[in-house]
Structures are given as structure tokens and as C-alpha cells.
Amino acid sequence: MVIISSLVIISIFSRLSRVSCRDLSVTAYPAKLEGLVNEVLNLTVYVDQTSDGDDLSLQEIFWEPTISYITPVNTDDMMAYAVKVGENNTLQITSSIIGIFAIKFFALYELEEQVFLNSSFDIEVIVGRSKVAENILVNIMFSFGMGFALLVMGMEIEVDQIIKAIKRPIGPVVGFCTQFLVMPPLAYLLGYLLLETNYERLGLLLLGCCPGGVGSNFWTAMLGGDINLSVTMTFFSSVAAFAMTSFWIWALGTSLVSASLPIPYMQLIIALVSFAVPIAIGLWIRRVRPALAETIRTKFGRPLWLLCLLAIVIGGVVMNIFFFYLVTWRHLLAGASLGFFGYTLGGGAALLARMERSQVIAVAIETAIQNGGIAVVVLNLTFPSPYSDMALLPILAFFFCSAGPFLFTLFAIRRVFDKIMGREEDSKTRASLGKMSFDKIRSEEEKTEI
């Protein structure tokens, strides 16, 4: 709510009589105000008063945005909110946040009551992201960091366990069914029930259609899941996404927008290659230099994965700070529901398949946590900013409510529980035994070379 100086109000009301807004009309140019964040936006407003009665005589009305982050350029002049009746008024405003808002008009009565004009006179304000060049250096450093983390994860993987999962693909099949047969319709239903706009519903649907991402592998490792199964599921889901993601975008997404939706084949290829190549290099290092792989894995593995997860969360907050200003309970409930239903359905299906505890954790996380980057690409190709940013709200709600902070809490609880139960010492013992086995393999290799 805009606060106007009481002295200004008194001076105005010394010249006004009783207000009636039925005889006022507002004409604005442009009718829809569009611009970029922190950009000066110019709006011409003409207010016409159709009645000539003395009791309806009015000299000024006032404008008010639906969010306080839209302000006049000259914030020191309180009369910048005033619009003179019967004259062309040029308003200069700016917005410090992206989004879709409105400017409303009102008159004042007896120093207290605000009488708003008909909502048909409201002016829509559309504020998009600034079209500035991305920080290439930061992106390159982040990509290298993620690639190195995946390379270290490759050193953690046991090839024989992956081959076992492929020969008896209970885990990948369960994951495929929950990820591609359950999650997309579930996301569509939650969007239909909870969200209000089609672009927000499309955002949630696209998230539910995406394959698993790198984050699911990191979290599986951090929470004691079967990393071999997780990596296997991520690879197969990334391959299956070429057909399944495309199908669900066509089947459910086209009804939400008038234009045809782009299928992100290039992004799917990039996601698959950027995942598979570092993992393969890590596997190769483990094969040819097992002692080195064991040293890197034990000293850098989990701290590096934890650092990557923190970087993802912090980066998401910094790049999407608008989320905290615009999010509603609908976005939070839709995003959180998709995540928790994913954990429940994935873990429940794995339990029904009589899988081991570590495998249940892997399937649950792989089902719930999707590669959100693919959804973002489709939204950016489909909608301009800020519509694409508004479509991100349920996606960001998902990651903030049921992925990052939620899983960090589980990780902290697990660490405390393991420390209380003495499992931390057991893990150190298993690590020592693993190192001994690597040293034994290395010594046998050296003997063979001699």
C-alpha cells in the first residue's frame, strides 16, 4: 500500500468535495505496460470526468501498484502518485522485481477512505529479466566443478554391479514405470487442481516429464543409497526421455498452450553426454589406477558432492530471488506434493519389488528428483520473460520444498543418527577394508607387469 504524506492529503482535500468514481474513466497509453527490471517505464494517463455536478468535482486521483516494488522514478515527490483529472499525465515508474502486476486507480474520501475505480481501468504491468550477458566464467567454472564431481562418482561405481542391474533390471524397470508412467500424469493433475495459470501448470508438467539428473546421483550417495543403481537408472532414463518426455509434452502439454511446444532434443543430448562422459572417465581411472582412484574417492568424494549440492541451492536462490517475493501457497503445495508423492511412489514400488534398503533409497530419489534444466529450456523457448519466469515458480517450489533444504535436513539427521549409533566408525572400517582391497589389486597388477 502506498503511503502518502498526510500534509499532501490535507492540501488536496482542501480543494475536493465528495468523491464518486462511477463518472470517472481512465485512458492509458500504452494499454499494457511492458519493460525490463530496473528500467524506466513511461505511461501516459488521461482521466475523464463525465459529470459536471459540483458534488462530483474532482481535481486529482491517485495510482497504486499491486506490489510495493513498483515505484515512481522520483520517489521524493509524493505527488508523483497523483493523476490530474482532465489532463494528460506522464508517469515514470520502475520495478525492482520481475513479474506480472497491475496499476490501480483510486480517489480519496474524507481523508481516510480509498474509493477504487472499476477494475476494468487497471493497467497490466509486465516486467521481464534484464537482457544482460551471462557470466561465462562462472558458468564454465560451475560446469567443470560438476564434471569433476561426476568423474569422482565414476570412481565410486562398481562395473560388476551395473552389469548385474542390467542383467536383472528390476530397479531400472521400477524406476522407468514410476518416473515416466506415474510422474507426468501426477504433475498434470496437481497443476490442474492447485495452480491458476496454464504457464504455471505447464512448468510443473515439464518437470514431471523430465528424466533424472545429476542431483539425484549426488543425493543418493550422500544418503546411503545404491549409487550403482542410481547411475544406471539416470543413464537409462536419459535415453528413454527422447521418447517418453517427447510423448508427454505432446500428449498433455499441447492442451495448455496455443502454440506448439518445442521438444528439447538438443538439451537431452547435452544432458546425456555431460553425464556419461565424466562417469566413463572415472570408471577408466578406477580400472587403470585403482589406488589413485581410491585416494581421490575417499578424500574428495562426499565433501565434493556436498559442495556441489550447496552450490546448486545457493545458485538457484541467487538467480531466482524473485521467487521469494512472488511465491504463493499454491506454488509451494504443488511443488512439495510432486516431490513427496515421487519419494513415496518410488520407494513404495521398490519395497513391493522386495529391493534392498539402499536400492529403495536410490529408486525413491531417482523418481522424485528430475533434471529441471530441461524444463527451463522448454519454458524459455515457449514463453518470453516474465511468463517463463512465472512458470518457474512451481518448479522452484519443488526444489526448495522437497529437494534441497528437505534432503539437507535428512542428511543432517542421518549423520547425527549414525554418530549416535556408532555407524560412523563402521563406515570408516569399511573404507579401510576397501583401501586394502585396492592396494591388493594394485600389488597384483604390479606383479603381473613384472
C-alpha positions as CSV (number, residue, x, y, z in Angstrom):
1,M,0.0,0.0,0.0
2,V,1.4,3.4,-1.0
3,I,1.7,5.7,1.9
4,I,1.0,9.4,1.0
5,S,2.1,12.2,3.2
6,S,-0.7,13.4,5.5
7,L,0.2,17.0,4.7
8,V,-0.2,16.3,1.0
9,I,-3.6,14.7,1.6
10,I,-4.8,17.6,3.7
11,S,-3.8,20.1,1.0
12,I,-5.6,18.0,-1.6
13,F,-8.8,17.7,0.4
14,S,-9.0,21.4,1.0
15,R,-9.8,21.5,-2.7
16,L,-12.0,18.4,-3.0
17,S,-15.6,17.6,-2.3
18,R,-17.3,14.2,-2.1
19,V,-15.9,11.6,-4.5
20,S,-17.9,9.5,-6.9
21,C,-15.9,7.1,-9.1
22,R,-18.8,6.0,-11.4
23,D,-18.4,9.1,-13.5
24,L,-14.6,8.7,-13.9
25,S,-12.9,6.9,-16.8
26,V,-9.2,6.2,-17.4
27,T,-7.5,6.0,-20.8
28,A,-3.8,4.9,-20.8
29,Y,-1.1,4.6,-23.4
30,P,0.2,2.0,-23.7
31,A,-2.8,-0.1,-22.5
32,K,-0.3,-2.8,-21.4
33,L,3.0,-1.6,-19.9
34,E,5.9,-3.8,-20.7
35,G,9.6,-3.4,-19.9
36,L,12.6,-4.8,-18.1
37,V,13.5,-4.9,-14.4
38,N,15.0,-1.6,-13.2
39,E,14.1,0.1,-16.5
40,V,12.3,3.4,-16.6
41,L,8.8,2.8,-18.0
42,N,6.7,5.7,-19.3
43,L,2.9,5.7,-19.1
44,T,0.5,8.4,-20.3
45,V,-2.8,8.5,-18.4
46,Y,-5.9,10.7,-19.1
47,V,-8.7,10.7,-16.6
48,D,-12.1,12.0,-17.8
49,Q,-14.9,13.0,-15.5
50,T,-18.2,12.8,-17.3
51,S,-20.4,14.5,-14.8
52,D,-20.4,18.3,-14.3
53,G,-22.1,18.3,-11.0
54,D,-20.5,20.3,-8.2
55,D,-20.7,17.5,-5.8
56,L,-18.7,15.4,-8.1
57,S,-16.0,17.9,-8.8
58,L,-12.5,16.3,-8.6
59,Q,-9.1,17.5,-9.5
60,E,-6.9,14.5,-8.8
61,I,-6.9,10.8,-8.3
62,F,-4.1,8.5,-7.4
63,W,-2.4,5.4,-8.7
64,E,-1.2,2.4,-6.7
65,P,0.7,-0.8,-7.8
66,T,-0.3,-4.2,-6.6
67,I,3.2,-4.8,-5.3
68,S,5.4,-2.3,-3.5
69,Y,8.4,-2.9,-5.7
70,I,6.9,-0.7,-8.4
71,T,7.7,2.9,-7.6
72,P,7.8,6.3,-9.3
73,V,11.2,7.3,-10.6
74,N,11.1,10.4,-8.4
75,T,10.4,8.8,-5.0
76,D,11.0,12.0,-3.1
77,D,8.0,13.7,-4.7
78,M,4.9,12.3,-3.0
79,M,2.7,13.9,-5.7
80,A,4.3,11.5,-8.2
81,Y,1.3,9.2,-7.3
82,A,-1.2,11.9,-8.2
83,V,-3.0,11.9,-11.6
84,K,-4.8,15.2,-12.6
85,V,-8.3,14.9,-13.9
86,G,-8.9,16.3,-17.4
87,E,-5.2,16.4,-18.3
88,N,-2.6,14.1,-20.0
89,N,-0.3,12.8,-17.2
90,T,3.0,11.2,-17.9
91,L,4.0,8.7,-15.2
92,Q,7.6,7.4,-15.0
93,I,7.8,4.2,-13.0
94,T,10.3,1.4,-12.4
95,S,10.2,-2.1,-11.0
96,S,12.9,-3.8,-9.0
97,I,11.4,-7.2,-9.5
98,I,10.2,-9.3,-12.4
99,G,6.6,-10.4,-12.7
100,I,3.1,-9.6,-13.9
101,F,1.4,-6.9,-11.9
102,A,-1.2,-4.2,-12.2
103,I,-1.6,-0.5,-11.5
104,K,-4.9,0.5,-9.9
105,F,-6.5,4.0,-9.5
106,F,-8.4,5.4,-6.6
107,A,-9.8,8.6,-5.2
108,L,-9.8,9.7,-1.6
109,Y,-12.8,10.5,0.6
110,E,-12.8,12.2,4.0
111,L,-9.1,11.7,4.4
112,E,-9.4,8.0,5.2
113,E,-11.5,6.1,2.6
114,Q,-9.9,4.9,-0.6
115,V,-12.5,4.6,-3.4
116,F,-11.1,2.5,-6.2
117,L,-12.1,2.9,-9.8
118,N,-13.6,0.0,-11.7
119,S,-11.0,-2.8,-12.2
120,S,-11.5,-2.5,-16.0
121,F,-9.3,0.6,-15.8
122,D,-6.4,-1.3,-14.2
123,I,-3.2,-1.3,-16.3
124,E,-1.3,-4.5,-16.6
125,V,2.5,-4.2,-16.0
126,I,4.8,-6.9,-17.4
127,V,8.4,-6.7,-16.1
128,G,10.9,-9.2,-17.6
129,R,14.5,-10.1,-16.9
130,S,17.3,-7.7,-18.0
131,K,18.8,-9.0,-21.2
132,V,22.4,-8.9,-19.9
133,A,25.2,-11.2,-20.9
134,E,25.6,-14.2,-18.7
135,N,28.8,-14.6,-16.6
136,I,30.6,-17.0,-18.9
137,L,33.5,-17.6,-16.5
138,V,31.1,-18.6,-13.6
139,N,29.2,-21.0,-15.9
140,I,32.5,-22.6,-17.1
141,M,33.8,-23.0,-13.6
142,F,30.5,-24.5,-12.4
143,S,30.4,-26.9,-15.3
144,F,34.0,-28.0,-14.6
145,G,33.1,-28.5,-11.0
146,M,30.1,-30.6,-11.7
147,G,32.1,-32.6,-14.3
148,F,34.8,-33.3,-11.8
149,A,32.3,-34.4,-9.2
150,L,30.8,-36.8,-11.7
151,L,34.3,-38.1,-12.5
152,V,34.9,-38.8,-8.8
153,M,31.5,-40.5,-8.7
154,G,32.6,-42.8,-11.6
155,M,35.5,-43.9,-9.3
156,E,32.8,-45.0,-6.8
157,I,30.9,-47.2,-9.2
158,E,31.4,-50.9,-9.5
159,V,31.1,-52.1,-13.0
160,D,30.0,-55.6,-12.0
161,Q,27.1,-54.1,-10.0
162,I,26.0,-52.2,-13.0
163,I,26.2,-55.3,-15.2
164,K,24.2,-57.1,-12.6
165,A,21.5,-54.4,-12.6
166,I,21.3,-54.6,-16.4
167,K,21.0,-58.4,-16.5
168,R,18.3,-58.3,-13.8
169,P,16.8,-54.9,-14.4
170,I,14.3,-54.8,-11.6
171,G,15.5,-51.4,-10.4
172,P,15.6,-49.7,-13.8
173,V,12.2,-51.1,-14.7
174,V,10.6,-49.9,-11.5
175,G,12.2,-46.5,-11.9
176,F,11.0,-46.3,-15.5
177,C,7.4,-47.0,-14.5
178,T,7.3,-44.6,-11.6
179,Q,9.3,-41.9,-13.4
180,F,7.6,-41.9,-16.9
181,L,4.2,-43.6,-16.3
182,V,3.2,-42.0,-13.0
183,M,5.0,-38.7,-12.5
184,P,3.8,-36.9,-15.7
185,P,0.1,-37.5,-15.2
186,L,0.6,-36.8,-11.5
187,A,2.2,-33.4,-12.3
188,Y,-0.6,-32.6,-14.7
189,L,-3.3,-33.4,-12.1
190,L,-1.6,-31.4,-9.4
191,G,-1.2,-28.4,-11.7
192,Y,-4.9,-28.6,-12.7
193,L,-6.0,-28.8,-9.0
194,L,-3.7,-26.3,-7.4
195,L,-2.3,-23.8,-10.0
196,E,-4.2,-20.9,-11.6
197,T,-2.4,-20.2,-14.9
198,N,-1.6,-22.5,-17.8
199,Y,2.0,-21.5,-17.9
200,E,2.5,-22.5,-14.3
201,R,0.7,-25.8,-15.0
202,L,3.0,-26.3,-17.9
203,G,6.1,-25.7,-15.8
204,L,5.0,-28.4,-13.3
205,L,4.2,-30.8,-16.1
206,L,7.5,-30.4,-17.8
207,L,9.3,-31.1,-14.5
208,G,7.3,-34.3,-14.1
209,C,8.2,-35.4,-17.6
210,C,12.0,-34.9,-17.3
211,P,14.5,-37.7,-16.7
212,G,16.6,-37.9,-13.6
213,G,19.5,-35.6,-13.2
214,V,22.9,-35.3,-11.6
215,G,21.4,-34.1,-8.3
216,S,19.7,-37.5,-7.8
217,N,23.0,-39.3,-8.0
218,F,24.7,-36.9,-5.5
219,W,21.8,-37.2,-3.0
220,T,21.7,-41.0,-3.4
221,A,25.4,-41.1,-2.5
222,M,25.0,-38.7,0.4
223,L,22.0,-40.5,1.9
224,G,23.4,-44.0,1.7
225,G,21.6,-45.2,-1.4
226,D,22.9,-47.6,-4.1
227,I,25.0,-45.3,-6.3
228,N,25.5,-48.0,-8.9
229,L,21.7,-48.4,-9.3
230,S,21.2,-44.6,-9.3
231,V,23.7,-44.0,-12.1
232,T,22.3,-46.9,-14.1
233,M,18.8,-45.5,-13.7
234,T,19.9,-42.0,-14.7
235,F,21.5,-43.2,-17.8
236,F,18.6,-45.3,-19.0
237,S,16.0,-42.6,-18.1
238,S,18.1,-40.1,-20.0
239,V,17.9,-42.4,-23.1
240,A,14.2,-43.2,-22.6
241,A,13.5,-39.4,-22.3
242,F,13.9,-39.0,-26.0
243,A,10.7,-40.9,-26.5
244,M,8.8,-40.5,-23.2
245,T,9.5,-36.8,-22.5
246,S,8.5,-36.0,-26.1
247,F,5.3,-38.1,-25.8
248,W,4.1,-36.5,-22.6
249,I,4.9,-33.0,-23.8
250,W,2.8,-33.7,-26.9
251,A,0.0,-35.6,-25.0
252,L,-0.5,-33.3,-22.0
253,G,1.4,-30.1,-22.7
254,T,-0.1,-29.0,-26.0
255,S,-3.5,-28.5,-24.4
256,L,-2.1,-25.9,-22.1
257,V,-0.7,-23.5,-24.7
258,S,-1.9,-22.3,-28.1
259,A,1.5,-22.6,-29.8
260,S,3.3,-25.9,-30.5
261,L,5.8,-26.8,-27.8
262,P,9.4,-27.4,-28.7
263,I,10.9,-30.8,-28.0
264,P,14.3,-30.3,-26.3
265,Y,16.2,-33.0,-28.2
266,M,19.5,-31.0,-28.1
267,Q,19.2,-30.4,-24.3
268,L,18.5,-34.1,-23.8
269,I,21.6,-35.0,-25.8
270,I,23.7,-32.5,-23.8
271,A,22.4,-33.8,-20.5
272,L,23.2,-37.4,-21.5
273,V,26.7,-36.6,-22.8
274,S,27.7,-34.4,-19.9
275,F,26.6,-37.1,-17.5
276,A,28.0,-40.2,-19.3
277,V,31.5,-38.8,-20.3
278,P,32.8,-37.9,-16.8
279,I,31.3,-41.1,-15.3
280,A,33.1,-43.1,-18.0
281,I,36.4,-41.4,-17.3
282,G,36.1,-42.1,-13.6
283,L,35.4,-45.8,-14.4
284,W,38.5,-45.9,-16.6
285,I,40.7,-44.3,-13.9
286,R,39.4,-46.8,-11.3
287,R,40.3,-49.6,-13.7
288,V,43.9,-48.5,-14.6
289,R,44.8,-46.7,-11.4
290,P,42.8,-48.2,-8.6
291,A,45.0,-46.9,-5.8
292,L,44.8,-43.3,-7.1
293,A,41.0,-43.7,-7.6
294,E,40.6,-44.9,-4.0
295,T,42.6,-42.0,-2.6
296,I,40.6,-39.4,-4.6
297,R,37.3,-41.1,-3.8
298,T,37.9,-41.3,0.0
299,K,39.4,-37.8,0.4
300,F,37.3,-35.8,-2.1
301,G,34.2,-37.8,-2.9
302,R,31.5,-36.9,-0.4
303,P,32.8,-33.4,0.5
304,L,32.9,-32.5,-3.2
305,W,29.3,-33.8,-3.8
306,L,28.1,-31.9,-0.7
307,L,29.8,-28.7,-2.1
308,C,28.1,-29.2,-5.5
309,L,24.7,-29.6,-3.8
310,L,25.3,-26.4,-1.8
311,A,26.4,-24.6,-5.0
312,I,23.2,-25.7,-6.7
313,V,21.0,-24.5,-3.9
314,I,22.8,-21.2,-3.5
315,G,23.0,-20.6,-7.2
316,G,19.3,-21.3,-7.5
317,V,18.5,-18.7,-4.8
318,V,20.7,-16.0,-6.3
319,M,19.5,-16.5,-9.8
320,N,15.8,-16.7,-8.9
321,I,15.5,-14.3,-5.9
322,F,12.1,-13.1,-7.3
323,F,10.7,-16.5,-6.2
324,F,10.6,-15.4,-2.5
325,Y,8.6,-12.3,-3.4
326,L,6.0,-13.9,-5.7
327,V,5.5,-17.4,-4.5
328,T,2.1,-18.4,-3.0
329,W,0.8,-21.3,-1.1
330,R,-0.4,-22.8,-4.3
331,H,3.1,-23.0,-5.8
332,L,4.5,-24.4,-2.5
333,L,1.9,-27.0,-2.2
334,A,2.1,-28.1,-5.8
335,G,5.9,-28.4,-5.8
336,A,6.1,-30.1,-2.5
337,S,3.3,-32.5,-3.3
338,L,5.0,-33.6,-6.6
339,G,8.3,-34.3,-4.7
340,F,6.8,-36.1,-1.8
341,F,4.5,-38.2,-4.0
342,G,7.6,-39.0,-6.0
343,Y,9.5,-40.2,-3.0
344,T,6.5,-42.2,-1.7
345,L,5.6,-43.8,-5.0
346,G,9.2,-44.6,-6.0
347,G,10.1,-46.0,-2.6
348,G,6.8,-47.9,-2.3
349,A,7.2,-49.5,-5.7
350,A,10.8,-50.6,-4.8
351,L,9.5,-52.1,-1.5
352,L,6.9,-54.0,-3.4
353,A,9.6,-55.3,-5.7
354,R,11.4,-56.5,-2.5
355,M,14.5,-54.5,-3.2
356,E,17.2,-53.8,-0.6
357,R,17.2,-50.7,1.6
358,S,19.9,-48.9,-0.3
359,Q,18.1,-49.7,-3.6
360,V,14.8,-48.3,-2.2
361,I,16.6,-45.1,-1.4
362,A,18.0,-44.9,-4.9
363,V,14.7,-45.5,-6.6
364,A,12.8,-43.1,-4.4
365,I,15.3,-40.3,-5.0
366,E,15.6,-41.0,-8.7
367,T,11.9,-41.0,-9.1
368,A,11.3,-37.7,-7.3
369,I,14.3,-35.5,-8.4
370,Q,14.2,-34.6,-12.1
371,N,16.5,-32.8,-14.4
372,G,14.9,-29.4,-14.0
373,G,17.2,-27.7,-16.6
374,I,15.4,-29.4,-19.4
375,A,12.1,-27.9,-18.3
376,V,13.7,-24.5,-18.0
377,V,14.9,-24.7,-21.6
378,V,11.4,-25.6,-22.9
379,L,9.8,-22.8,-21.0
380,N,12.3,-20.2,-22.2
381,L,11.7,-21.4,-25.8
382,T,8.0,-21.3,-25.4
383,F,7.3,-18.1,-23.3
384,P,9.1,-14.7,-23.1
385,S,10.2,-13.3,-19.8
386,P,8.4,-12.8,-17.3
387,Y,5.9,-15.5,-18.4
388,S,8.6,-18.2,-18.5
389,D,9.8,-17.0,-15.0
390,M,6.2,-17.2,-13.6
391,A,6.1,-20.8,-15.0
392,L,9.3,-21.5,-13.0
393,L,7.5,-20.8,-9.7
394,P,6.2,-24.3,-9.1
395,I,9.5,-25.8,-10.3
396,L,11.4,-23.7,-7.8
397,A,8.9,-24.5,-5.1
398,F,9.6,-28.2,-5.8
399,F,13.4,-27.8,-5.4
400,F,13.1,-25.6,-2.3
401,C,10.5,-27.6,-0.5
402,S,11.2,-31.3,-1.4
403,A,14.7,-31.4,-2.8
404,G,17.5,-29.1,-1.5
405,P,16.6,-28.0,2.1
406,F,14.5,-31.1,2.7
407,L,17.2,-33.5,1.7
408,F,19.8,-31.5,3.6
409,T,17.7,-31.9,6.7
410,L,17.5,-35.7,6.1
411,F,21.3,-35.8,5.6
412,A,21.9,-33.9,8.9
413,I,19.5,-36.2,10.7
414,R,21.2,-39.3,9.2
415,R,24.7,-38.0,10.2
416,V,23.6,-37.4,13.8
417,F,21.8,-40.8,14.0
418,D,24.9,-42.6,12.6
419,K,27.1,-40.9,15.1
420,I,24.8,-41.8,18.0
421,M,24.5,-45.4,16.8
422,G,28.2,-45.7,16.1
423,R,27.8,-46.3,12.4
424,E,30.3,-43.7,11.5
425,E,33.1,-46.0,12.8
426,D,31.6,-48.8,10.8
427,S,31.8,-46.7,7.6
428,K,35.4,-45.8,8.4
429,T,36.2,-49.5,8.9
430,R,34.6,-50.4,5.5
431,A,36.6,-47.6,3.9
432,S,39.8,-49.0,5.3
433,L,38.9,-52.5,4.1
434,G,38.1,-51.0,0.7
435,K,41.5,-49.3,0.5
436,M,43.2,-52.6,1.5
437,S,41.5,-54.4,-1.4
438,F,42.6,-51.6,-3.8
439,D,46.1,-51.9,-2.5
440,K,46.0,-55.7,-3.0
441,I,44.7,-55.2,-6.6
442,R,47.5,-52.7,-7.3
443,S,50.2,-55.0,-6.0
444,E,48.8,-57.9,-8.1
445,E,48.9,-55.6,-11.1
446,E,52.5,-54.7,-10.5
447,K,53.4,-58.3,-10.1
448,T,51.7,-59.1,-13.4
449,E,53.6,-56.2,-15.1
450,I,56.9,-57.6,-13.8
